[in-house]
């Protein structure tokens, strides 16, 4: 039976604790993001979401009469 080595997990936990969030603009300026067309498109949507009133596809919790379970309807709205 294989067993994990505790030091490996402890070492990874220390890395996670030292990780920090970077500003979105700094992330968007990364070369790998700038080279990829899809990433640039997603970044442009995120920037509009951050700095304007674009809300994109927002989830609305609903309960259907068919299942009576909570699910989400995603739709594009222009105001909250």
N, C-alpha and C positions, 0 to 999 in steps of 0.2 A: 504494500500500500504506500502510495506517495504521500508525503507530508510537506507542507510549506516550511521554509526556513523563516523563523520569526524575524531575523535581522532584515531580510528583504522587505517585508511589509513595514517594519518600523522605519526603514530608510525611505520608502515611498511616502509614508505619512509625513515625514519631515519635509519632503519636497512639496507636498500639497499645502502644508502650512506656510511655506515661504512664497508660494505663488501669489501674484497680485494681479488685479484687473488692470488692463491698459485702456486708455481713452479710445473711443470708437474711431476717431479720426486717425490715431496712430495705427490701429489695426488695419483700417482701410488703406493706409499708405504702404503697407507691406508689399514687397515685390510679388510674392506668390498670389496675393489678392488682385493686384493690378494686372497680372498676366492672364487671369482666368475670366472669360466673358461672363459666365454665370455668377461668379463671386462679385464682379463689379456691378452687375444688375441688382443683386440682392443688397449690396451696400448702398446703392442709390435709393432703393426702397426704404432701407433703414434710416438713411439721412433725412428723407422727406418725413418719415414717421417721427423722428426726433425733433426736427425743427419746424414742422408745420402741422396742419390739421388733418393730414391723411391718416385714416384709421385702418385702412386695408380690410382684409377679411377678418371680421371680428366673430368670436364664438358667442353664440347665444344659447344658454342652457334651455332645453325643451324636454317635455315629457310627451311622448307620442301616445295616442289612444290605441295604437297597435301593440305596443310592447310595455307601456307603463314604466319603462326604465329611463333614467335620465340620459340624454344624449345631447349633442351640440349641432346646431345649424350654423354654418359659416356663410357669411354674406358680406358684401362690400357696402360700407356706409360712409356718408360724408360728414356725419356729426355723431358725437357720443350718445 
